[in-house]
Amino acid sequence: MAPRPVKEDLDLLIDRARRAGALAQHLKAQGLVISYKSDGSIVTNADLEVNLWLKEALLDARPAYGWQSEESPDTDARLTQESLFVLDPIDGTMGFTKGSPYWTIALCLVRDRQPVAAVVYAPDSNEMYSAAKGLGAFLNGQPITASATGDLSAAHGIGDARLFGRDIWPEPWPKMTITSRPSVAYRMVCVAAGKADFTLALTPKRDWDVAAATLICHEAGAVVSDHLGRAFDFNDADTLKPSLICANAGLYPEIRRRCAHLLTLEHL
């Protein structure tokens, strides 16, 4: 069976993300039930219920597609799927529980190990970021592009400001404006939309953290890789990404240069 046009899949993702956002907001208004995963991270009843709703709503519409989600058991079956949904039903769960408006629903369709349609939806701030491969990136239906800032000293970053003052850097970073957002996907799409110039993380990410936002950033002219400049593939057996650089095209080479000495992150 021939794949559907990516615009049809994108329209599906936008619709289901919007409905899932309404469900998450309803569950939060009722009162969240918080529990803990084996790795110590938190999960709420909203994460789990939104995940189940999305699985049914997406696979009913595309029964031939595979499935990979933070809140679903992973299986090798996805490795044989030509088309695969990759998602985080609620990215930024901690912020979600604490009232931040910047949690997101990140949905992506991967084909041949690369994202081809994606949405990152922030329901509380009414921001729907979307992209399809070759068709551009959008915020609430309007085209977006990454910023043109080329000077780190004038840059606005999103992440943990403490990272840039650590003793791991042989060359001090200039003073920069660094803000914090709880969702990795949201940090990345802010770069895509020119609301920020870069985000940098030296902690591991998973496919569902970055797949959707990677496509949106690429379509907006931003660059995404790990800290050593390796581009991301998806739907590998190992879903771990060691780190993240996401930056506009002007800043990316300098950020990558400053990270080049970090051949291993195990000591960080």
Backbone hydrogen bonds, N-H to C=O, Kabsch-Sander energy under -0.5 kcal/mol:
donor,donor_aa,acceptor,acceptor_aa,energy
8,E,5,P,-0.8
9,D,5,P,-1.5
10,L,6,V,-2.8
11,D,7,K,-2.4
12,L,8,E,-1.8
13,L,9,D,-2.3
14,I,10,L,-2.6
15,D,11,D,-2.2
16,R,12,L,-2.6
17,A,13,L,-2.6
18,R,14,I,-2.1
19,R,15,D,-2.0
20,A,16,R,-2.6
21,G,17,A,-2.3
22,A,18,R,-1.7
23,L,19,R,-1.9
24,A,20,A,-2.5
25,Q,21,G,-2.4
26,H,22,A,-2.1
27,L,23,L,-2.4
28,K,24,A,-2.3
29,A,25,Q,-2.2
30,Q,26,H,-1.5
31,G,27,L,-0.9
31,G,28,K,-0.6
34,I,32,L,-0.6
35,S,43,V,-2.9
37,K,41,S,-3.1
40,G,37,K,-1.8
43,V,35,S,-2.4
45,N,33,V,-1.5
48,L,44,T,-1.7
49,E,45,N,-2.6
50,V,46,A,-2.7
51,N,47,D,-1.9
52,L,48,L,-2.1
53,W,49,E,-2.4
54,L,50,V,-2.7
55,K,51,N,-2.4
56,E,52,L,-1.9
57,A,53,W,-2.8
58,L,54,L,-2.9
59,L,55,K,-2.0
60,D,56,E,-1.9
61,A,57,A,-0.7
62,R,58,L,-2.0
65,Y,62,R,-1.8
66,G,83,S,-3.1
68,Q,85,F,-1.8
70,E,87,L,-1.5
72,S,69,S,-1.5
78,R,75,T,-1.0
79,L,76,D,-1.5
80,T,77,A,-1.4
81,Q,78,R,-1.5
84,L,110,V,-2.2
85,F,66,G,-2.3
86,V,108,C,-2.7
87,L,68,Q,-2.2
88,D,106,A,-2.2
91,D,104,T,-3.1
92,G,90,I,-0.5
96,F,92,G,-2.4
97,T,93,T,-2.4
98,K,94,M,-1.2
99,G,95,G,-0.5
99,G,96,F,-0.8
100,S,95,G,-2.5
103,W,100,S,-0.5
104,T,91,D,-2.3
105,I,121,Y,-2.3
106,A,88,D,-2.0
106,A,104,T,-0.5
107,L,105,I,-0.6
107,L,119,V,-2.4
108,C,86,V,-1.4
109,L,117,A,-3.0
110,V,84,L,-3.1
110,V,108,C,-0.5
111,R,114,Q,-2.8
112,D,82,E,-0.8
114,Q,111,R,-1.9
116,V,109,L,-3.2
117,A,109,L,-1.2
118,A,131,A,-2.5
119,V,107,L,-2.7
120,V,129,Y,-2.2
121,Y,105,I,-2.5
122,A,127,E,-2.9
125,S,101,P,-0.5
125,S,122,A,-0.6
126,N,122,A,-0.5
126,N,123,P,-0.9
127,E,122,A,-1.9
128,M,126,N,-0.5
129,Y,120,V,-2.6
129,Y,127,E,-0.7
130,S,138,F,-2.3
131,A,118,A,-2.0
132,A,136,G,-1.0
133,K,116,V,-2.7
135,L,132,A,-2.6
138,F,130,S,-2.7
139,L,142,Q,-2.7
140,N,128,M,-2.8
142,Q,139,L,-2.0
144,I,137,A,-2.1
146,A,220,A,-2.7
147,S,191,V,-0.5
152,L,150,G,-0.5
154,A,151,D,-1.6
155,A,152,L,-1.8
157,G,155,A,-0.5
157,G,177,T,-3.1
158,I,198,F,-1.8
159,G,179,T,-3.0
161,A,159,G,-0.7
163,L,160,D,-1.6
164,F,161,A,-0.9
165,G,162,R,-1.2
166,R,163,L,-1.2
169,W,166,R,-0.9
173,W,164,F,-0.6
177,T,155,A,-1.5
178,I,176,M,-0.7
179,T,157,G,-2.3
184,V,182,P,-0.5
187,R,183,S,-2.1
188,M,184,V,-2.0
189,V,185,A,-2.3
190,C,186,Y,-1.8
191,V,187,R,-1.1
191,V,188,M,-0.6
192,A,188,M,-1.8
193,A,189,V,-2.1
194,G,191,V,-1.2
195,K,190,C,-2.1
196,A,190,C,-1.5
197,D,156,H,-3.3
198,F,156,H,-1.2
199,T,246,C,-2.7
200,L,158,I,-0.6
201,A,244,L,-2.6
205,K,241,K,-3.0
207,D,239,T,-0.8
209,D,206,R,-1.3
210,V,206,R,-1.3
210,V,207,D,-0.6
211,A,207,D,-2.8
214,T,210,V,-2.3
215,L,211,A,-1.5
216,I,212,A,-1.7
217,C,213,A,-2.7
218,H,214,T,-2.6
219,E,215,L,-2.7
220,A,216,I,-1.1
221,G,218,H,-1.3
222,A,217,C,-2.7
223,V,247,A,-3.1
225,S,245,I,-2.2
226,D,230,R,-1.9
229,G,226,D,-1.9
231,A,229,G,-0.5
234,F,113,R,-2.0
239,T,237,A,-0.6
241,K,205,K,-3.7
244,L,201,A,-2.9
245,I,225,S,-3.1
246,C,199,T,-2.4
247,A,223,V,-2.1
248,N,197,D,-2.0
249,A,221,G,-0.5
252,Y,248,N,-2.0
254,E,251,L,-0.5
255,I,251,L,-2.2
256,R,252,Y,-2.9
257,R,253,P,-2.1
258,R,254,E,-2.0
259,C,255,I,-1.0
259,C,256,R,-0.6
260,A,256,R,-0.6
260,A,257,R,-1.0
262,L,259,C,-1.9
263,L,261,H,-1.9
268,L,265,L,-1.5
